[in-house]
Amino acid sequence: MIQRLWAEALGSFFLFATVVGSGIMAERLAGGNVAVALIGNTLATAAILYVLITMLAPVSGAHFNPAVSLVARLQGDGSWKGLGATIAVQILAGIAGVWTAHAMFDLPILQASTHIRTGPGQWLGEFVATFGLVMTILLTVRHRAEAVPLSVALYITAAYWFTSSTSFANPAITIARSLSDSFAGIAPADVPAFIAAQFAGALAAHGFERGIFKQS
């Protein structure tokens, strides 16, 4: 369990630092072109996901995401006590990653985002993004486990662009991104609705996979 928690901490730290740090770098280099900035943010996130899942999946499952960890528990992995510790580590290590990104770019460490992300379209986007992410993981693990790192990286690449919310799909990173007034940020007031949509999407994916693909 200690190894699993350290793996989740390491992965969450680097994933969250990459999402926020690449967003800061992309915004600085894009000259105001939001599409170019999003491309840079997308590619960096997908690349680090592939690396982190490849190296840490054998240790912890490489969740870095409370919604994924909850579904793993519902499918029989670990314990409820372990789930609580895992989620705490994901959030705390992820926040440390965000603060480190701020420090690397000479920004104030402590921030609160002013980037408003709200409304039914964005909430639906988070539901769809998380549903698709969890389905990608569950079905790829079932049918071709060695392809999980690439499948997740490619899914997130697509979801950054086809969802209205740019696919947070992760309650822990949603909390952490509310502490960064940068390209990747989300206003703290908008966090609860995003998290509710994410957990709803994850639970829907769990139910769908159990009901439709259980015998496959």
Secondary structure, 3 states (H helix, E strand, C coil): CHHHHHHHHHHHHHHHHHHHHHHHHHHHHCCCCHHHHHHHHHHHHHHHHHHHHHHHHHHHCCCCCHHHHHHHHHCCCCCHHHHHHHHHHHHHHHHHHHHHHHHHCCCCCCCCCCCCCCCHHHHHHHHHHHHHHHHHHHHHHHHHHHHHHHHHHHHHHHHHHHCCCCCCCCHHHHHHHCCCCCCCCCCHHHHHHHHHHHHHHHHHHHHHHHHHCCCC
